[in-house]
């Protein structure tokens, strides 16, 4: 991974946060987890659509993109934004794993 992706994601987050379209949250690892707690910069998409084989919508779900420059997160951890709390269920299967940003399906 080159330096472009993390730099771009950080700048995009700052611009989107200023416009109210990105979040700064607090991360708490699951009990017995190995990742440290702390602040995380995130993108919250409450309406990601999962498409079927023929392009029809199977389901809508909430996904959260976490900037890895702030630290990793893990399954079962919790992200809190103001009064909203989300538990990380699994990595989104469409996540391209660029090493800068991870997308998680949450509940």
MORA-V688981 format. One record per residue. N is the residue number from 1. PHI is phi in degrees with one decimal (NA if undefined). BURIAL is b if it has 16 or more other C-alpha atoms within 10 Angstrom, else e. Layout:
# MORA-V688981
{{N | PHI | BURIAL} {N | PHI | BURIAL}}
This chain:
# MORA-V688981
{{1 | NA | e} {2 | -90.4 | e} {3 | -76.2 | e} {4 | -61.8 | e} {5 | -60.6 | e} {6 | -62.3 | b} {7 | -65.3 | e} {8 | -62.0 | e} {9 | -61.5 | b} {10 | -64.8 | b} {11 | -67.1 | e} {12 | -63.7 | e} {13 | -60.5 | b} {14 | -60.2 | b} {15 | -66.7 | e} {16 | -68.3 | e} {17 | -63.8 | b} {18 | -63.1 | e} {19 | -93.8 | e} {20 | 79.0 | e} {21 | -113.7 | e} {22 | -143.0 | b} {23 | -126.5 | b} {24 | -112.0 | b} {25 | -131.1 | b} {26 | -110.6 | b} {27 | -104.5 | b} {28 | -123.9 | b} {29 | -71.1 | b} {30 | -68.6 | b} {31 | -54.9 | e} {32 | 77.9 | e} {33 | -70.4 | e} {34 | -109.7 | e} {35 | -95.8 | e} {36 | -75.0 | e} {37 | -73.1 | b} {38 | 148.6 | e} {39 | -71.6 | e} {40 | -137.4 | b} {41 | -91.1 | b} {42 | -141.6 | b} {43 | -113.7 | b} {44 | -109.8 | b} {45 | -118.1 | b} {46 | -80.0 | e} {47 | -133.2 | e} {48 | -65.4 | e} {49 | -103.9 | e} {50 | -96.6 | e} {51 | -100.2 | e} {52 | -83.6 | e} {53 | -58.2 | e} {54 | -98.1 | e} {55 | 86.3 | e} {56 | -84.9 | e} {57 | -76.6 | e} {58 | -87.6 | e} {59 | -162.7 | e} {60 | -108.5 | e} {61 | -150.7 | e} {62 | -97.2 | e} {63 | -125.5 | b} {64 | -127.6 | b} {65 | -95.0 | b} {66 | -111.3 | b} {67 | -72.3 | b} {68 | -74.3 | b} {69 | -61.8 | e} {70 | -86.9 | e} {71 | 126.2 | e} {72 | -73.4 | b} {73 | -129.8 | b} {74 | -143.9 | b} {75 | -54.2 | b} {76 | 91.4 | b} {77 | -71.7 | b} {78 | -125.2 | b} {79 | -112.4 | b} {80 | -120.3 | b} {81 | -122.8 | e} {82 | 52.5 | e} {83 | -99.5 | e} {84 | -98.4 | e} {85 | -119.3 | e} {86 | -127.0 | b} {87 | -99.5 | b} {88 | -75.7 | b} {89 | -88.0 | b} {90 | -162.6 | e} {91 | -64.1 | b} {92 | -66.1 | b} {93 | -66.3 | e} {94 | -91.0 | e} {95 | -64.4 | e} {96 | -83.5 | e} {97 | 59.6 | e} {98 | -78.1 | e} {99 | 85.4 | e} {100 | -110.9 | b} {101 | -141.8 | b} {102 | -115.9 | b} {103 | -101.7 | b} {104 | -122.4 | b} {105 | -79.6 | b} {106 | -127.6 | b} {107 | -131.4 | e}}
